[in-house]
Amino acid sequence: MDILLQGRLDDRSPFCVAYHQEYTHDYAYYASANGMGVAVLFQRGKPLSVTAKEWFPKQLLEDEGLKFSDWHTIGNIAGTPTDSLSNPRLFPGDLILTETLSGMQDPSMVLGVHGALVSGKIAAMVVHGREKATAKFHRMNRWWKEAYLLRRLLRATHP
């Protein structure tokens, strides 16, 4: 995964742009808020090509006028747990999982907002009522297995 960790911006307005291109099986995006920005290009399952790593900075410069002086390549040190039908999960034993650890990320796009915001709220609800929080967790993830199986089918049959 290639990631630009952060950069200071003059414009403090929230902004986001995403790219779905042939350079990655997943996607690339840039987001900013409150004077900080982050750009991410990643791909699960195999390393990014040199072409992909060259494409994204050029595309950001061309489309958005954004140029970063330094990019960092990091390995899959904490991979999103989206490669098993046993996800997502709220409780392993007596622990309460949230965000990436809960596996709530969309199994097709690995969109983190769902996992970060929604699972965080549900984890906080556990303090006041485990049953109600568990019911909400299951309701918010009711199509997860179908999305996971569809992703597997599409990846297996797509050229």
Order of alpha helices (4+ residues) and beta strands (2+ residues): beta-beta-beta-beta-alpha-beta-alpha-alpha-alpha
